[in-house]
Amino acid sequence: MAISARNVFEARCKDVRLAGTRAFVTMEFGEELVAELTPGAVQELGLQAGVRAYVVLKTSSIGVTPLEPGPSPAGRWGTA
């Protein structure tokens, strides 16, 4: 399968938190990244703490969310 993303990292799943219809997966690859997925995607990918997987970053699909609650610099969550 060919992909256009140029940023691919081998990572380890640190944590999976389910929140209703969303799942927040923390991945470690020298840095930590929290990805928002559906619970179905987490199950299909077999993600759980300790599992190794590839993180594929495509800049057109990245949103930045502040660590502290409140509006982002752009005035809404998920964009910068």
Residue frames relative to the residue before (quaternion, step in Angstrom):
aa qw qx qy qz dx dy dz
M 1.0000 0.0000 0.0000 0.0000 0.00 0.00 0.00
A 0.2484 -0.7732 0.5681 0.1330 3.58 -0.76 1.01
I 0.0742 -0.7746 0.6270 0.0363 3.55 -1.09 0.77
S 0.4448 -0.7076 0.4818 0.2632 3.58 -1.13 0.55
A 0.5130 0.6461 -0.4275 0.3697 3.62 1.21 -0.23
R 0.2743 -0.7815 0.5430 0.1380 3.58 -0.97 0.86
N 0.6781 0.4569 -0.2821 0.5019 3.58 1.25 -0.19
V 0.1475 0.7794 -0.5826 0.1771 3.56 -0.10 1.33
F 0.0324 -0.8153 0.5765 -0.0438 3.57 -0.72 1.12
E 0.3701 -0.6666 0.5904 0.2650 3.56 -1.06 0.73
A 0.0006 0.8286 -0.5547 0.0758 3.57 -0.73 1.06
R 0.3286 -0.6948 0.5990 0.2249 3.52 -1.42 0.14
C 0.4195 -0.6858 0.5352 0.2593 3.55 -0.96 0.89
K 0.2336 -0.7912 0.5556 0.1037 3.56 -0.72 1.10
D 0.8124 -0.0721 0.1245 0.5650 3.58 0.92 -0.88
V 0.1011 -0.7478 0.6510 0.0819 3.56 -1.22 0.59
R 0.0430 -0.7886 0.6134 -0.0062 3.58 -0.76 1.08
L 0.2319 -0.7690 0.5832 0.1214 3.56 -0.75 1.06
A 0.0165 0.7851 -0.6170 0.0513 3.55 -0.99 0.92
G 0.8007 -0.2315 0.1101 0.5414 3.55 0.16 1.29
T 0.8233 -0.1739 0.1598 0.5161 3.56 -0.69 -1.13
R 0.6729 0.4431 -0.2830 0.5204 3.60 1.29 0.14
A 0.1426 -0.7429 0.6435 0.1167 3.54 -1.32 0.40
F 0.1950 -0.7683 0.6022 0.0950 3.55 -1.01 0.86
V 0.0981 -0.8191 0.5648 -0.0202 3.53 -0.49 1.30
T 0.2027 -0.7708 0.5944 0.1073 3.58 -0.73 1.08
M 0.0835 -0.7929 0.6036 -0.0042 3.53 -0.76 1.16
E 0.1921 -0.7730 0.5966 0.0983 3.58 -1.08 0.81
F 0.1513 0.7640 -0.6166 0.1149 3.55 -0.95 0.95
G 0.7373 -0.2448 0.1456 0.6126 3.56 1.02 0.90
E 0.7258 0.1342 -0.0787 0.6701 3.54 1.28 -0.61
E 0.3779 -0.6842 0.5569 0.2809 3.55 -1.30 0.16
L 0.0537 -0.7728 0.6324 -0.0003 3.50 -1.08 0.85
V 0.1852 -0.7547 0.6168 0.1254 3.57 -0.99 0.84
A 0.1303 -0.7934 0.5936 0.0358 3.54 -0.69 1.15
E 0.2918 -0.7355 0.5867 0.1721 3.56 -1.08 0.78
L 0.0395 0.7955 -0.5978 0.0906 3.55 -0.65 1.18
T 0.5246 -0.5527 0.5004 0.4111 3.54 -1.29 -0.10
P 0.6054 -0.5477 0.4131 0.4036 3.62 -1.11 0.47
G 0.6159 0.5557 -0.3442 0.4397 3.59 1.07 -0.67
A 0.6464 0.5083 -0.3140 0.4746 3.59 1.01 -0.80
V 0.6191 0.5353 -0.3395 0.4635 3.59 1.02 -0.79
Q 0.6734 0.4874 -0.2906 0.4738 3.57 0.93 -0.92
E 0.6678 0.5125 -0.3021 0.4473 3.59 0.87 -0.93
L 0.7109 0.4356 -0.2462 0.4943 3.59 1.04 -0.80
G 0.3987 -0.7403 0.4570 0.2903 3.60 1.26 -0.25
L 0.3207 0.7782 -0.4868 0.2336 3.58 1.15 0.60
Q 0.2366 0.7041 -0.6451 0.1791 3.50 -1.00 1.02
A 0.7127 -0.4494 0.3017 0.4462 3.58 -1.22 0.39
G 0.7965 0.3023 -0.2456 0.4624 3.55 -0.95 0.97
V 0.5745 0.5919 -0.3835 0.4154 3.60 1.19 -0.39
R 0.3055 -0.7308 0.5819 0.1842 3.57 -1.03 0.83
A 0.0850 0.7788 -0.6126 0.1046 3.54 -1.02 0.90
Y 0.4828 -0.6320 0.5080 0.3308 3.54 -1.27 0.16
V 0.2359 -0.7145 0.6418 0.1480 3.53 -1.12 0.82
V 0.0930 -0.7827 0.6150 0.0220 3.55 -0.76 1.07
L 0.1019 -0.8095 0.5779 0.0200 3.56 -0.57 1.19
K 0.0219 -0.7580 0.6518 -0.0106 3.52 -0.85 1.03
T 0.4592 -0.7515 0.3916 0.2664 3.56 -0.38 1.23
S 0.6291 0.5388 -0.3561 0.4326 3.61 1.07 -0.50
S 0.7390 0.3733 -0.2313 0.5110 3.61 1.22 -0.21
I 0.5195 0.6191 -0.4253 0.4074 3.60 1.17 0.54
G 0.0672 -0.7597 0.6456 0.0398 3.55 -1.04 0.86
V 0.2892 -0.7500 0.5705 0.1686 3.58 -1.02 0.76
T 0.0859 -0.7897 0.6074 0.0083 3.53 -0.84 1.06
P 0.4809 -0.6806 0.4624 0.3027 3.62 -0.80 0.92
L 0.5471 -0.6183 0.4566 0.3315 3.56 -1.18 0.59
E 0.7292 0.3659 -0.2138 0.5373 3.57 1.09 -0.70
P 0.5621 -0.5970 0.4381 0.3685 3.61 -1.03 0.67
G 0.5471 0.5918 -0.4670 0.3639 3.53 -1.12 0.70
P 0.6756 -0.5070 0.3346 0.4177 3.56 -1.24 0.18
S 0.4686 -0.6425 0.5272 0.2995 3.55 -1.20 0.61
P 0.7179 -0.4304 0.2959 0.4602 3.61 -1.21 0.11
A 0.6757 0.4723 -0.2999 0.4800 3.60 1.11 -0.56
G 0.5821 -0.6276 0.3552 0.3757 3.58 1.27 0.00
R 0.7713 0.1994 -0.1714 0.5796 3.60 1.21 0.19
W 0.6102 -0.5722 0.4051 0.3690 3.58 -1.21 0.46
G 0.8163 0.3484 -0.2249 0.4021 3.49 -1.26 0.57
T 0.7437 0.2816 -0.2268 0.5623 3.60 1.21 0.05
A 0.2005 -0.7738 0.5883 0.1219 3.54 -1.18 0.50
